[in-house]
Structure formats: structure tokens, C-alpha cells
Amino acid sequence: MNFPLEFKAAVLHRPKEPMTMETVALAALQPGDVLVRISAAGLCHTDLEVIEGQLAYPMPIVLGHEAAGTVEEIGQEVEGLRPGDPVVLSWNPHCGHCFYCEQDQPILCERYLRLGPQAVQFDGTTRLSLAGQPVHHLMFLGAFAEYCVVPAQSAVKVPAEIPFDRACLIGCGVMTGVGAATRIAKVSYGSSAVVIGCGAVGLSAVQGARLAGAGRIVAVDIDARKLALARCLGATDTIDAADADPLLAIRELTSGRGADCVFEAAGNAQTFRLSAEAVRPGGQIVWLGKVNVSEDVAFRWGSLMGEKRIVRSSYGGARPQRDFPLLAQAYLDGSLHLDELVSRRITLEEINEGFAALRRGDVVRAVVTFDA
């Protein structure tokens, strides 16, 4: 491939403004780089938070961190990948040797956390430019573009049989939700689980609980359409919090004790409080949603007592090289359902409309698809 390479990308120049279609340039690959031709990219709430200005990043920036595509070219030091390989992208590259990596917590990698807010590549530099000026990359990817440059560890090979518009979901929402149940909470066979919020992450947590063998899986939301989808994906019970007191309903379904595991995936102060009230004494709470980092969330002190365990999980305990192929194979085997999560397929030019639908709550996942 000839460099500099020019290609189309959706670029955000300022918060609260639409992204614009631009032609960006990639000067050359570095030795550890992988160039991926993007085939599909999901629209995630984290991208929306950047658009809305709730998360501050340097701009101009290319968003998009839930993506899949085909390896186009590799740097001279890259091993284990070759052009033509189908890959799902991971937004959590890690150094492997800092304090947290040594503690088997790559999501807390010191280099990852230091460089992430700078919206650069994992070597601290940018790869893209627009009219001679640097363009930043969200979460080490920047996948709302025809091509994406990633460190080799972020390109995870998956079976070629999985469609890209399903495979891309594995890279963020599905991994986070399924992993929360299977890797973080370690839901046990026959146990009870409550999932609050039935977006892409919450519905994936429902599936994770089902895959782990939970006996009762209770989905809570205020959208009847999403609750119906939760039943299709494995929920044994649903609670419409717009029509019923969810705490009373959860306790009625769990012998008055509360659930063994509660997954908060809605991301607001009220549902965080509900998660603490809805879990039984000695149970496990996994927080997947989030509010603004400066926002306070208050709890009734008694709801935190009783030997309850609370953990915040950003990526479901992901080990992408291990987990992405397993999740892809689970889809191919029919045990993990991804088709139902894709509400809408759009072109890159329709990306602002896609985010408007996400903002309104009209979609579980809108996915940008690119022509082959």
C-alpha cells in the first residue's frame, strides 16, 4: 500500500456539534502498527459522552472504539497477524509490566490510563492528520473511518465466519456485559441475577448470566421494547420500572432477600441506589453504567451493609486475545445472540443521525457498515 494514505473519516471538531466527513491522511505505519480496513463500527454511549462534552478530549478527534474489520497491512515488527485476517479491535492496550499489569489488571495499566485522556496512540503520538494538523484517536482506535491504525495487541483475530456487523459488538458492549457476569461476578449455576438497564451492555449481561447458568434472571428497564428483547435473550422475568416499584418487585421474585448478583447498566444515580438496595446480604453488585465523573451519588448507609461486595467494571475483566475468539465462536454456535442487538445499520455519512437515535433511546446498537 502506498503512503501517505488518504481516507474518509467522521471528525469531531468541537463538542455539541455534528461530526463532519473529512479526508484524513496517514503518513506511514510504525513497526508495531496494524492497519485495519474497517467493516463495521458500533455507536456507543462513550462516544456520545464525548460528543456531548461530558468527556473532555483533545480535538479534532475521530471517535469509534467498537469495531471490526480486515488487516490491510502490518508493521515490520508485528507477529501473529497478516493481511486478510478478520479482527475485532480492543480499546485496552496495556504495557504488560507496570504495577497493575503485574497484578493482572490491564484495565488499570499505568501507561493506558496516562495516555488515554491525550487521545493519542499507545506510543504517545498521533497517526492521522487533516490539512497538516494532527487528528486525535479516541481510546487508541478512532474507528469511525475507512481505516484504523492500532497497536498489534489491539487487533484480535476471530473466525472468518462471523459477520463484521455482529463481530464489532464483541469489542465493547458484549465483552463488557458478558464478562461482567462470567468473569467479574462469576455468576453461579442456579443463582439469581438482576440486570438494571437493557441497552447493549445490560442485554449482554443478561446473556452472560444465562450462559453461566443463573436460575432466575430479572431485567429492569422503563422501555417495554427492550424488556421484550431481554426475555428473548434469556431473562426469566422483567420489571417495567415505569409501572411498578422495581425494588418491591425484585424482592418478591427473590424470596424477600434480594438477588445474588445485581448488574447496574443504566448509568444514573437512581439506578445505582437501586442496585445497592436490590442485592441480598452477602451478594455481589457490579456497576457497569456511569455518571459524570464529578457527579455525586448518595446511598442509604444501611443498603451498603450486610457484607455486600461492590465492584466497578469497565471491560468485563477482558483478556481480548482469550475472550474475543471465544465470544465469536459462541455466536457461531448459537449460544450467544448478537443479531438482536443491532437495531439499525447506517452509513458513515449517517453517523450523526445514528447518534441522535442513540440519544433518544431508539436503538440498542446502531452500527456503521462499510461497503466491501
Steps between C-alpha positions, in 0.01 A plus 500: 500500500624847415544764769395759582161331500196723479156381608162616624429549870230655718680776690373680810643852512307634801266355764126531441552538126442242225792297374610586148623274223866577436788352304777425749853388425717225647868566437642151562475200727731465798668160560236383752196634315217311336293671232141372502240562232188560706192301401268585791503729803241525778374828645562491875393730784864583573529653153182693572645632826790649304261655249295651783809634676457282808841345429768750401750396233733696272348581163468454209443134576376185328267310732403133483633223723271200428612372163599209279665470163779347297873538545626701203867538586734436793812668635830319473504390865146356507470125552197272495296710257504532125305691235154352447448393864156590641540681832300655781665805655571545870514846657713385795862461389727455801871496568512163676760597760375792713370450855140439388585278206707290739190479722308360199296822468577624147201734511701702756827494302690816596599579142147440375351733762764767445471513122125440465391858584751630244318314220822378343636164396659269754846639420381851592479636145219553249487330162241703312502852368254738339630791293837446662367513858492199738176309542442312826376141552240407761602211727803411287278415202297766319288256301239727341712497187578283203829398662629480854856473628543298821779343703533133410360380832174687429424301182359165610446234237156336497338231283432621148144364512367765741352803317687820573188692604451245777868449579556870571262483800738260672763773524314703761136451602484122480835440665412742780161347574574130451831537681333675793293189562753230414836659589425760767197377697558137405128430507441150635267235368146542632565843654289812456611804302344841446601719207397866522502668160449309176725672252777314320705447817204401718362258243845346473506461878166318471663265252806457718280400793316254277824351370620461860184306591316751720166363609315832510599801289298816560525785248398852608437790263242765413479404131260218424676425171832443671337286768347281231844465344646410839255209521611381158862507614452310824318702765256284694319805642466865403407807701376820338626758747266758348199302622618320813728553799806308380637433847178345625470295182860374529449395861179319412692301240791419733327370815525843660880489523608676184705359214829315526649732234384839378637666186443874461516591130272803480740766623307737724496580869160340559598165351831495687302539823259228387789260441611531862147444631420210266792271581472254787730513804828339398419554132699655217435835327673577170478857379521524121324831439647837587411859575712811450828452685430811710145402594415385852290189560347453845406171666303399805773372729300195599483392136879463496517282809453125525836392355404613151777519241511781245729520198516736205582325174587684179575207267364186663841371604594480132800311376431571134735240351321236708145632512426648157548171311295317765213747468514485121484121513211515747310708243579250227388215728170676566548549874577873483242712318630810323258548210234632738728774634534676163207740476617691195774489237613836367765646272782716628323803353198422721702488822354817651149363446613177666615685809176697510314167514732378777440823693123447474529138612359371171774242441691237689787523251524692178790367294689683228567257216743553214474358151753225436 
